[in-house]
Each structure stands twice: as structure tokens, then as C-alpha cells.
């Protein structure tokens, strides 16, 4: 979803042309006025902002203790040993407590916002109305026969919208547990989840989602609550399978007429079973308690300091609520009394939603930054004036960053960078980036261009999402910050990959109040992931830099051995090759009976077409992917990048196949969090992989 939204933004030719015309116009204004860089300097010094004040010495960002070199947050409480945060506010210890706090902090301000079409302004529901409606919905579920308590699990199968949130907090008002479902799980996985969780009721967004659950329907499913209207045919189909269909409005009204006194959960109660799609086998249900989630959100708020969300903030919600990064983002907004505006559901109009909403905060994943960066750089090649002006603006802003100054009130922001900022509503002050590492050049570019605080985070569903965050005032890129104060991190040896903790490199292991209780009904996988001392083994390889910040360098899983005995970590190779301007996506493959690795590359269409035009090649993108010179161009470029990135000869691909279509969630080649589904990629490209190896043998 996010990738699609990003592509829609960066491929909007009219917007791009307006942006580049704007840059050209700014250049002309400066030249005509004869003010140039001198004016920029005068303007800057007249309105010179103060450098940000970090909470502590940025050269010593963690506390390190014991022979295992365990890293703790500098915000972690000390006592008899280090104490992990459980909550930040006395009145907010469970998710049931979140809305009452938000209502008090905001003085019953706006909570949930939406718009029905792209031509209308956002309409809002305040905190008290949100609480009332969610409790009515929860009472309606009880009136339908659901038993209050953490043994009752209810599915929610919907895009982000107010009803998703009302459903969730209606469940919490009766200590029930939410189980998110999402399209890319597929029908088989969805049926597996409903069966394993023994869910009798699922809340579905629309007819399409209802119908998808009516094929080979699990016997335990008895009621489907639909948010949007469904057809009589679907109602009859459900009835034929012994399933009652009810509208969301009906359940809410039923609860209003049969109010049930809330049964608030305890911190140790289960609040969510969040199934991870994974890349093989059935999905695993991550069991998170109220304390797990509140501890994580509380630690984030403390870690953020002055940048934490407050009652004036507005966040746009479009990353799937079925995943924990988005859910935690919601939670910290509610605790601070802020408001959430939902995108309209159509990614083609996401930028319209942002302009209409004018958000101050958004969560993000690296893909959007990479695409914006690539497109801007490509556009600047056509004019030396544009390039000079833009690079001068970025250089000035980067100098500010080095002095700890972040903002958007320089002349460069007014004349050169405003179009970038306005495309996201013009008010963005904070972005939290997760999901994958972000190249340093891209991070610095975005911080300068947007003039806002961009925080990188690292985490897993198994620890309620963010586990590390960059510290306020640290604008150095290419690390994911330090542990937040609800957990600690240590590194452990991975001998097969030649990583040893004593040398400062190893598998990242996490322990704290945000670490999950285990996989639902799967004790064996739980034991594989959480050791006897309570450490969660992530499968990611990291190193702590000299200042105590964590850098992700590799992945333990997905390694394979070549015939000569050398171990290969394909994701490390892919991350290096992705730096090529000619590469949009890459999949590196190897086999234990082969002595080398090969790859599948989806070229960057725009760069390839530009190159083809210069060289006199013509045809569709599919045709260009079969041009030998273009294949050699890309192979040479990634090989050179591999050398610069320290890849050994046996790690470099020896042949590549150029594929003209992106790997997507929709075609089953990416997980919902945009990671490669390696087994599916191997199957999909089986013929091409075999052909490449046959030529190399």
C-alpha cells in the first residue's frame, strides 16, 4: 500500500513539472534581483534559529553494563539493577485508559477524522464521542453473546478507518482481544487464523472482504459485522453457511440500547494477537499484552522528549493498522491528545488527502524517501541552473544540520524547497521511519528538504514495533538510534557468519517489558525465539557504533552456503546493489550445489529509458530489459558498487535477469511490510534462474 502510494506521488508528471518550473522560476528571481547567496545568508542570520539541545552527550548515548555488554537507554531508571519502563503516566496503564487521557489532555478535542470524497474537507469526531461510540459497539458485541475477557478473540478485516479504531477500543472496554486480518495474508492464511483463534465473529469492511471469508468458511465463524453495506446475495450466501450478517451501525445501536458496564483489562491481559505474514508456512500469532504495548508507547514518548506528539498534532493514517508501527503511532498520538486523520482509502489520492488534512506527523517507510530522492535527482540533470540552486540550498541546510539546527524558515525553504514541503501538506514537523535501513545520503536529503525532524526506528512485531529510536538532536544518518527505556539490547555470536559479540558484531537480542509473551498456540516456535533468560533473538545482525547507537548490518536468516563452503547473506548484497540508480528492486539467489550467486533485477524504468534514448534504443520497457548493452550496464554498475561496499568476489552476482515488472504485495512477491518473499521469488523466477545457471556451468 505504501509503495503504491509513493509511486503515485512520484509519478505525477504535472506535479513534478510544476516543481521543476518552480525551481527554475526561483532561480530567475534570484538572478534578476541580483541577491543570490548573499541574500540567503542575510535572511538566515536575521532569523537564525537556535540549535536543538540534545538530552545528553551524543558521544555517549547508551549505558553499557556487565560482561555481555548490555546496552540500556540513558532514560532507563536505575535501582537494584536497571529497571525497564512499564508506563509513563499513572492514568494510562492499559489501552482502555488511552482515550480518557486524550480527552482530558485535549479538552475533548478532535480525535478521529475522515472525508468521504476527495472534494470534501475532513470531518471530525471528538474524544468523548469516540469513547461513547466504541463502548456502545463493545456493549453490542456483549449483547450478541460474546463473553467479556481476554479469552474472547475478535477479527478485524478492514482498511484504516474510524470503525477500525471504534472496533478495537470497543473490544478493550470489555477486555477482549483484537486479531487483525489483511488482504495479503490470502484466503488460506485468513482461514487458518480464524480457526486457530477460534473466532466466532469477524468485523469486515465491505462486501469484497465478507465474500473472501465465505469460501471454505471456518466452522467456528458465526457472525460477520460489515462496516459498509453488502448485497442481498452476500447476505444469503452467508446465511446458507450458517453465518449471520449484521451492519456495524446495527451492533452500535444494539449496544446503545443494552449498555454493558465496561470490564477494564489488567496490564498483564492479552490485548492483541498480531499475525506476521512471514515468508514460509502458516502465519505466527504474536501475543502482546496491554503492558507490552503501553510500555513501548510510553518509552517512545519519554525518548522523544520535546518532539513527542501533543494536543496540537495531526497525524495521517495510511500505513496498515494491521501492523504494529502504525498502531503504536496511533497510540502515542492519543496519549498526547492529538488527532488522527484517515486517508480516503484510494492511494491515488493520498497526496490530496495530505494537502486537505495538513498533517504535522506521519509514520513512513524508506521506499517513499528513496523514490522522492531519485526523482528529484533525475529532474535536476536537465538544467545546470536548477542543479546549482537546489544543491546550494541543500548545502546550506546541511551546514545547519551539522550545527544542530533544524527548520524550514530559510530563504531556501521559501524559494526552492517549499514545493516539496507543500506536497505533504506544508506542516509536517515529525516523521518516524521504520521497516528497513535508509541510506545516509537520502536521509540527509529528506531532513534538509522537508526541514523537519525525521526519526529512524528499529523493531519487530514481537516487541510491539519500535525498540530503538534516534535521539532528538542527533542528525547523523545510517544508524537506528539507541534502545528505548522499556528494553535493553545485547549482541550474541553468529559463528557461521563470522560475527562475534566480543568484536562488536552479532545477532541483536532484546529484553524488556515490550517483548511479547510468545506465539499463539505455538510453544515450539516461542522457544526458538525467546531463550531461557527472556532474550528475544531477532535474526538481525547489528553493531554498536562508538557513540552507543545501533547500526543494522546484516540478516541472520536467509543465509545459504555455496558449493565451496562459503556462506552468503543475500540481503546484505541486495542492500548494496540497491544503491545503483539503475536498480528499482533486486533479488539475489544461490544454491548449495553452485559456486556462485545470480540475481533478478527490476530496473528503474525512468533511468533506463533515459539511457536508451541517449544510446538510440527504442521500444517498450519490456523490450529494453532484453537489450544486452543495458543488462551489461547494470551488471557493471552493481559490481562496482559491490567492490566499494566490500563484497568478496564470491558474493558478487555473476549473471542477472532483467524483469520489467515490480515485485509487489499484490503479485505475492512482497510481504505486507514490503520485504521480499524469497521462496515465492524462487518459484516465480525458477525458469530464469535455471537458465542463468545452465549458461554459467
N, C-alpha and C positions, 0 to 999 in steps of 0.2 A: 504493500500500500504506500509506504513512504517513498519507495523508489519510484513508483509510478507518479506520485505527486511531484517529486523532484523533476522527473523528466518533463512533465507537463510545463513546469515553470521555465526550465532552461531551454526548452524548445519552442517557446513562444516567440516567434520571429519579430512580431510587432513590438513586443516589449524590449527585445534585445536591440532592435533598430532605434527605438526611442532612446534607449540608454546610451547607445554609442553616439547618436545625434546630440544628446545632452552633453556628453563629454566634449565633443567637437565644439559645441556652442560655448561651453565653459572656456575652452582653450582660446576661442576667438575673443571672448570678453576680456580675458586676461591680457591677451596680446594688444588689443585695441586700447585698453585702459593703460597699458604700459606698467602694470603693477607687479605681475609675476610673483616670484618667490618672495620678494621684499614685502609685498602686501600680506602674503600669508604669514610671514614672520611677525609683522606688526600686529596683525589681527590676533595671532596666537598669544603674544606677550601681553596684549591688552586684556585678554580673557583667560589668562593662564590658570588652568585648574591645579588643584593640589594633588600630589602623588598619593596613591592609596597607602594606607598603613597596615601592613601585614600583622596578624595577631601574635607572631613570634618571629624569631630569626629564621629566615628562609633557607639558611645554610644548614639548619638542624631542625628538620620538620617532623621527626618522629622520636619516640623514646624507645631505646633498644635495651632489652634485658635478657639475662640468662645465657646459658651455653648454646641454646638453639637460636640465639639472635632473633628473638621475637620482637616484632615492631608494633608499637602501640601509638595511638593518636596522642598528640600533646594536649588534647582536650579530655583525655581519659582520666577519671578520678583515681587518686592514689589512696590506699589504705593498707589493709593487710593483703598485699599484692595489688595488682591492677584491677579495678572494678569497671566492668562494662556497663554502659548506659542502658537503662531499661525504658525510661521515659524522660521527657524534658519538663512537662507540666503536670502538676498534681491532678488536674482535672481531665487529663487526656491519657488514659492507660489502656483503652481499647478503642477499636474503630467505632463503636457505638457512641463514644464520647466526642468524636470529632466535630460533628455538626453543631452541637450545643456550644462548643468553644468558638467555632467560626461565627455563629450567630452573635455571641457576646462581643467578640473582638471587633466585628464589622458593624455592630449596632444594627443587626438584621439587614445587612447589605445584600446586594445581588450575589447569588450562588451559582446557578446553572443557566446558561444562555444558549439560544439556538435561533436559527432562522429557517423558514420553510422553503424559500426560493432564493435565488441569487440576487433578486432585485429588492429584497426587504432587509430592513435593519434587524439587528439582534433583539430578541425579546428575552426577558429575564424572570427567573423565579428566585425569590429571596430565600434566605436560610430557613426561616420558620415555616414557610410553605413547603420547602424541600423536606424538612423533618416531618411535617404533618402528612404529606403525601407518601413518604417512604414508610411511615408507621402504619398508615392505612393499608398500604399494599401488603405489608407484613401481616397485619391482622386478617386481611383477606386470605392469605395463604393458610393461616391457622384455621380460619372458618371452613376452608376446603378440606381440612383434615390433617394437615402437616403438623407434626409434633415439634414444639419448640425445643431447642437444644442442639448441641454440636454433632449429634448423630444423624441429623437431617441434612442431606446434601441436595442442592438445587442447581440445575444448569442454567446458564445464561448464554444464548447464542444470538449475538447481535453486533452490529457496528456500534461505535461510540455514539451515545445519545443520552438525553436526560433519563430515559426509562431504565437504561443500564444501571445508572447510579441509584435511582429510586429502588430498583430491584435489590441491588446489593445491600443498601442500608436498611431496607425492609427486612431482609434476612438477618442482619446483625441485631436488629431490635428484638429478635426472638432467638438469638444465639445460634442461628442456623449457619450453614456453610455454603459459600458460593463456589461453583465449579464452572469456569469459563470454557466455552466451546468456540471454535472459529473455523472458517471455511477451509483453510489449507490443511486441517487435520485429515480431511477426506471422510467419506461416509463410514468406512470400516473402522477408523480410529474413533470417530464420534460414537459409534455403537459400542465399541469396546469400553469407552469411558462411562457411558450411561449404565452399561451392565456392571462394570467394576464398582462404580459408586452407588449402584442400586438406586438410581434416581427415579422417583415416580412423577416428577414434574420438571419440565424444561420451559424456560421463557424464550420465545423466538421472536426475532424482529419482524419477519414478513412471511409471505406465502412460500417463497422460494426455500427459505430455511426450514419452515414447517414440513414441506414436501420432502426435503432431503432426509428427514428423520423418519419418514413414513415408508421407507423401503427396508424390508427385513427389520422391522421395528423391534427393539428390545422388549421383552415381556414385562419388565418392571415399569415401563413408561405408561402412565395412566392419564396425565393431563398435560396439554400444551397450551401455554398462555401466549397469545400473539399480540405484539405491540401495534402493528399496522393491520388493517382489515385483510381478511383472506376470503377466498371464493367459497361458495356453497359446495363445489366439487371437492375441495380440500377438506372441508368440514365432514362431508360424507365419507371420504376416504379414511379419515382419522376414526370416524365412528365405526367403520367396518372392521377396524383393527382394535376396537375396544378402548379408544382414546377420546377423551372429552376435550374439546377446544373452547377456550374462553378468552375474551379480549382482556387486555391489560386494564382498560377502563372498568370493565365489569369487576375484576378482582379488587381494584382500588375502591370502588363504590361499596362492594360487599364488606370490605374491612371498615369503611367509614360507618356502616350500619351495625357492625358487630365488632366494636373496638375490643382489642385484647390488650391487657396491660403488658407493656414491654417486659421481656425477660432478658435483661442485660447480660452479656457474656463476661466471663472472667478472663484476665490476661492470658492464662495458660490454655484457654479453649482454642480449638481449631477455628480459623476464620475463612480459609481458602484452600482448595486443592487445585493448584495451577499445573496443568499437564503441559509438559515440554514435548514438542513435536519430535525432537531428535532427528537422527538421520537413518536409523535402522530400528526394526522391531516396533512393538507397541509403545505408545507414549507413556511416560512415567509421571505419576501424580505427586507433585511436590507439596507436602503438608506444611503449611505456615500457620502459626498461631497469631492471635492478636498481639501478643508481646513481641513476636518476631518482627511484625510489620511496623508497630508503633516504635519499637527500639530503632529500627532502621531510619524511619522518617524523623524521629527526634534527634538522632545523631547527625543527620544531614542538616537539620535546622541549626544545630549548635555549630557545626563545622562551617556553615556558610556565613555566620556572623551577620554583619550589616547588610549583606546581599540577600539574606533569606526573604522569602515571599512575605508580603504584608497585605493589609486590607485594601490597598490601592491597586494591587496587581491583578492582571487579567491574563489567563493562560489559554492558548488554543489547544484543543484536544483532537488529535487525529492519528497518533500512533495507537495501535490496537490496545484497547483496555484489557484484552485477554493476556497481556504481558505486563510484568511487574514494573518496568521502568515507567510506563505511563501511569500505572496505578499509584506508585509512590509519588509521582509528580502531582497527581490529583490531591493526594493526602496532605502533602506539605502546603499546598495552596489553601485547603480547607482549614488546617490548623492555624494558618496565619490570617484567616478571614478574607482571603482573596476569592476570585470568581473564575469559573471555567466556562469558556465558550466552545461549543462543538462545531467542527467543520460540517458542511452540509451533506456529507456522505459521497459526494462526487469529486474525485481527486482533480478532475479537470478544472474545477472552480476553487481549488484550495487557496490560491493566491487572492481570489476575490473575497473569500472568507476572511483572510488575514487583513486585507485592506478595510473591510467592513468592521471587523472586530477591534482592530488596532491593539493586538496583544502586547503585553510587556514581557512575558515569559513564554518560552516554548522548549519542550524537550526535543531532541533531534538525534539522528544517526549520521555517521560520516558521509554517507553517499551524497546527501544534498550539498554539502560543502565541496566535495570533490567535483561535482558537476558544475556548480557555480564557478568555481575556480578555473576549471578547464575552459568553460565557455567565455569567460571574461578574457583570459589569456589569449584565446584564439581570436577574439574580436579585436584585440589591441594590435594584432600583427598587421592590420590593413593600413595603419596610419602611424607614422613616427611621432606626430604631434600628440595624438591620443596616448600613445605609449609613454611618451616623456611626461605628460601631465599626470597620468594615472600613477606611474612609478614614482614621481616626485611626491605625490600625495601619500602614497603608501610608505615611502621612506620617511617622511615627516612623522606620520602616525606611528611607525615602528620605533623611531627615536623616542617618542613619548612613552611607548610601552616599556622600553629599557629603563626609563626613569620612574616606572610605576604609575604612569598617567594613562587613564582610560577614559574616553569620552567621545562625543560626536558634535563638539561645538567649535571646531576649527574651520577656517575658510575652505579647507579641502572637503570637509563634510558638506558644506553648503553648496559648493560649486561642482564637485567631482563625484562624491560618494553618496549623495542624497538619494539618487535613484535606486541604488542597491538597498538602502535602508527603507525607503518608502514601499518597495515591493513586498516587504514583510510587515507593513502597517505603519512603519515610521516610529514606533515607540518601544521596540524590543530593547530591554536592558539586561536580560539574563537568558542564556541558553545553556542547557545541560546536554552534553553529548555522550552517548554510550554506544554499545553494540560492537564496536571494532576500533582498532587503533587509527588515529588520524595523523597524516603526515605533517611534520612541523611547519613546512612552508605554507600548507593550506590553512592550518590553524592560525598562524600569524597573520596571513592574508585576511581571514574572516574577522579576526579581532580588530584589525585596523579598518577594514571596510565597513563593518557594522557598528564599530565604536561601542560595543557592549561587552559585558563580562561573559566569557564562554568557559564553562567548567567541564573538564573531562571527568568521566567516572568509569569505574570498572566494577563488575559484579555478575552474579548469576541469579537465576530464579531461586536456587537453593539457599540463597542468603538474602532474599527479599529485594533483589536488584542491587543498587549501588552499595559497594563495600569500601571503595576508595573515592576520594574527590580531590581535585586540585584545590589548593589553599588560596583564599582571597588575597590578591596582590602578587601571586606567582604567575607571571605571564610567559614563562619558558615552556616551549612545546615538547612533545614527544615523551610524555610520561602521564600517568593517570592519578598522580597525587599520592595521598597518604591514607592509611586506614582511618575510617570514621570512628568516633568514640564508643561505638557499641561492639567493636570487634578488634581482633589482633590478627596479624599475618606473619607467617614464617615460611621459609623455603626449605624443601626437602630434596634429597638426592634423586636424580634420574640417571642411573649409571649407563643405561643403554644409549642415551643421547649425550653422554659425557657432560652432564650438568651436575655440579656438586655444590651444596649449600656453603661449604667452607670457602669456596671460591666466589661466593656471592650470587650464584645462579642455581635455580631449582624450581620444582613444582610449587605453585602458590597454594598454601593451605590456610584456611580461615577458621577462626574460633570466636564465638561471641553470642550475644543474645539475639542476633538476627539470623543465625544458622538454623535451617529447617529441622523438623523433628524426624524426617525420614520420608521415604517414598510410600505412597498409599498402597497398603496390602502387598508390599514387596520388600520384606526384610533382607533378602539376599543382596539386592542392589543397594539397599541402605548401608549394609556392612561394607560393600565395596567402595562406598563414597565417604562415609564418616568412620574414622578409626576409633579405637577403644578409648582414646583420650579426648574424643569430641572434636577433632580437627576435620573440617571438610576439605577433601582433596579435589581441587578444581580441574585438573588436567591441563591447566595453562602454565607456561613456563615464564618466570619473571626474574628480574634482578632489581635490587635496591640501589639507586644511584647514591653518590656520596652525600647528598643532602637529605637522604631518607625517603625520597619519592620512589614510587614503584614504576617500572617500565615492563611492559609485556613484550617478550622477545620470541616466543615460540608456542607450540601447542603439543602436548604430550600425546594426545590421541591422534589417530590417522597417520601414525608413522608406519613405514614399511621398510623392509630390508631388500636390497638388490642382491643379485646372484653372487657378487663378490664379497658380500657381508657388510656393506656399508648401509647405515641407517639413513632414511630420507624423511624429512618433515615437510610435506608438500605445502602446507600453509605458510611456512616461512618463505619458501621460494616464491609463492604466489604474491605475497605482500611486497616483495622486491620488484617483481615484474609489473605489478600494478602501477608503478611509478612512471611507466612509459606513457607518453602522450598518445601512442597509437593503440593502447590496450584499454578496453572497457571492462572486460572480465577475463579471468584465466582459471583453468583447471589443470593441475599438474598430476600426472599419473605414472605409476611404476609398478612392476611386478617382481616377485622374488626369483623368478626364473630368467629375468632380463638383467642386463648390466647397465642400463641407462634409463633415464626418465624422458617422457614425452609430454606434450601439452595440447590442450584445446584452448584457443583464444578467440574471444569475441572482440573484433577490432572496434575502436572508436570511429563511428561512421563518418562524423564530420571531418576528422583529421585525415582519414583515408581518402575521402572524396576530394579534399583539398590537394593531397599529394597526387592523386590520379589525374586531376585536372592539369596540374603543372607538368606532369610527365606525358600527357596526351592519351591517357587511358579513358575509355568511355564504357558505360554500361551501368546496370543496377548494382546495388551494394553486394548482392549475392554473386554477381559476375566478378566484381573487383576482388572478392575474397578468394577467387580462384586464379588470380594473376600471380605468377611465380615471383615477379620482382617485388610485389607488395608483401608477399609472405617472407621473402628474404630480408626486406627492410625491417619488418617487425622482429624476426629472429635475431638479426644483428643488434637491434636496439636493446632487446631484453637480455641478450648475452652480455652486452657491455654493462648494463645495469647490474647484472648478476656479479660480474667481476668487481665492480665498485662496491657492491653490497657484501662482498666477502664470501660468495658462494664458491665451493670447491668444484672442480671440473665435473665430478660425478653427480653434482646437484643440478647442473645446468641441463635444460632440455636439449635433446639432440634433434628433435623434429617437432613441428607444430601443425595443427589443422586449424584453419580459419573458419569460424562459424558465423553466419550473418545475423543470427537472432540471439537476443539477450537471454541469459538464464533468469527465470522469474519464479515467483511463488506460484503463479497461475499455471505455468507449464511443468510444475513439480520438481524443478531443479534447484530451488532455494527453499530454505525453511522460512517460517514467518518472520524471523529476525534477520533474514537476508544472508544466512550462511549457506555455503554450498552443501547440497545433499549428495555426498560423494558416491554412495552406492548407486543412486539414480543416475548420476552423471556417467558413471562407468557403463551402466546398462545402455543409456541413451546413445553414447558415442562408441559402443562396442565395435562396430564395423570400422570406423575411422582409426581407432586405437590399434586394432589388429593389422590394418593396412600399413600404418606407420612402422610398427614393429617388424612386419614382414620385409619392408624395404631396408631396415637397419640390420637385420640378421645377416 
